[in-house]
Amino acid sequence: MLSSFTKVATKVDGKVDGKVDREARGKLVHVEKFRMRWADMDALGHMNNTVYLRCLEQARISWFDSMQVDYRTHAEGPVLGSIACRYRIPIVYPANLCITLYLGAARKSSFPLISEIYEESDPARIYATAEAMMVWINLKEGKSRPLPGWLRTLAELENS
């Protein structure tokens, strides 16, 4: 029997009781902070859609940099295979943002990075969600390669 203090959560389509289920996204591996600039606005007075994608890109690159993924010196590395972004509410100036990266389950040569862009002072105010599918490739040949052991181990540790 449930007490009156027990909350039963209903999970539907990646949401719990209508809110984004962050645990379903994978494990948090990186948070990037970004201060919106005046020039980031479009004619409608909110952040231009391309700036959202640039924020997501910078968060991915910062995470790769933290793991010493160097495209200039390594023969292999991750590239963006696809990205989808859902714009939930407009971002208006001024805004201090956080961009999160959640590492999803690894596949043979790819792995998803699930992201949120939210207001730093109010993490429940989620402006956008995104999923980037990263593909590990041979940088000279441009062909996919199996994920390296260290990345597969990280994905397994993060998603266990």
C-alpha positions, 0 to 999 in steps of 0.5 A: 500500500502506498502512503500519501507521501509516495508519488507514483511517476508515470513515464510516457514518451521519455517524460515523467508526468509530462516533464523531461525524464533526464535519467532516460537520456543517459548519464551526464558527461558535460555541462557548458555555460553560455551567456547569450549575446545581443547579436544572437537574436533574430528579427523576432527578438529571440535567439536565432535557431542557428545559435542553438546549434552552435551552442550544442556544437561548442558543448560537444567540442569542449567535451571532446577537448576534455578527453584529449580528442585532437583532430590534428594529431589523431587518425580517428575521431568523432564527427557529427552524423546527424542532429535533431533539435526541438525548440521548446520555448524562445530564448530572449536576451539576456539569458545565462544558459547551460548546455548539457551532454548526456552520453547514450548507449554506444553502438558499433561505430556511433554513440548518441549525445542527448542535450538540453539547453536550459536557463542556468538559474532555473533548470526546469526552464528547458529551451531546447532538447537535442540528439546528436548521433556521433560517428567514429571515423578514420579522419583521412578515409572518411569511413566509419570505424569501430568505437575505440575501447576507451570510449566504449568503456566510458559509455558502458560505465556511464550507462550501467 
